[in-house]
Amino acid sequence: LKWNGTGDLWISFAPPDLDPQFQSQLLNQQSIDTISAAYKGIAKLVQTEPGYQYTLLVDMRTLARLSPSNREFWIKSLAALRLTVMSTPLRRHFMALAAGTCQPGPPEPHCHRPGQIYFVQPKGDSITLIFPIRFVSAQDTAIGKTFLQVHPRCMLGAPITAAPTWQLNVSGRNQGLEFVEARRSAALGMSPSCSYLPQQCPPEELRGLNPALIGNANGGFMSFTFLKRHVYGPQMEHVLWSMCTFYFLVGYHIKSCKVG
């Protein structure tokens, strides 16, 4: 952030130090168009500050004239600049799905942070996201597996199975990830499907890929499958938020367990 004290605010962003193939997914014309559209009327892209890839100039005078609710909306949107940029590759897939132009293809690797590669496979009428879960310690692995396999089902009082299938709640009212058993929640019966597989049983979509690209998925694999209705209209933003922050969700629960 840079503030000149007279009504101008600059917000600059640089993505993490990623492999060139992932950097190119974030530093392109599509990202520029996405940022320009997201902040039209309140901020604009200007000459980049040294050491950064994108710089926004925020019109603080316009922001001050807005109603409190609109001002809060734009402040939250500006604070989510990182998410706006990092979600660009996934947004491209979801927009094609929502428009009915999604074409089947092989799984594509994407990455938001070093060591957190996930895969997106377009299937024509659906898109599947696969997250290999990687932990750095045996303790984190044990806690993480418990969260991914046991915790949601135990809360519902249902039997534990090797590969439970859950539903993902991406409604605007409860933005974020919420795992529930579909049979026990009719309201979420139309939500995207979500499944967990252990390290020994990678998803079919990843079989045949270079194991070095997948990495050591010692925490197993989480898969989410989305249809057109899941990403149509305002739903898309909630889905993007949930998927782009999924690794953070897992890490949050691990830290919470350690503190508790």
Stockholm file with secondary structure:
# STOCKHOLM 1.0

chainA/1-260         LKWNGTGDLWISFAPPDLDPQFQSQLLNQQSIDTISAAYKGIAKLVQTEPGYQYTLLVDMRTLARLSPSNREFWIKSLAALRLTVMSTPLRRHFMALAAGTCQPGPPEPHCHRPGQIYFVQPKGDSITLIFPIRFVSAQDTAIGKTFLQVHPRCMLGAPITAAPTWQLNVSGRNQGLEFVEARRSAALGMSPSCSYLPQQCPPEELRGLNPALIGNANGGFMSFTFLKRHVYGPQMEHVLWSMCTFYFLVGYHIKSCKVG
#=GR chainA/1-260 SS CEECSSSEEEEEECCCCCCHHHHHHHSSHHHHHHHHHHTTTTEEECSCCTTCSEEEEEEHHHHHHSCHHHHHHHHHHHHTHHHHHHTHHHHHHHHHHHHTCCCCCCCEEEESSTTCEEEEEECSSEEEEEEECCCSSHHHHHHHHIIIIIHHHHHHTCCCCSSCEEEECCCSTTCSCCEECGGGCGGGTTSCEEEEECTTSCCGGGTTSCHHHHCCCTTCEEEEEEEGGGSSTTHHHHHHHHHHTHHHHHHHHHHHHHHC
#=GC SS_cons         CEECSSSEEEEEECCCCCCHHHHHHHSSHHHHHHHHHHTTTTEEECSCCTTCSEEEEEEHHHHHHSCHHHHHHHHHHHHTHHHHHHTHHHHHHHHHHHHTCCCCCCCEEEESSTTCEEEEEECSSEEEEEEECCCSSHHHHHHHHIIIIIHHHHHHTCCCCSSCEEEECCCSTTCSCCEECGGGCGGGTTSCEEEEECTTSCCGGGTTSCHHHHCCCTTCEEEEEEEGGGSSTTHHHHHHHHHHTHHHHHHHHHHHHHHC
//
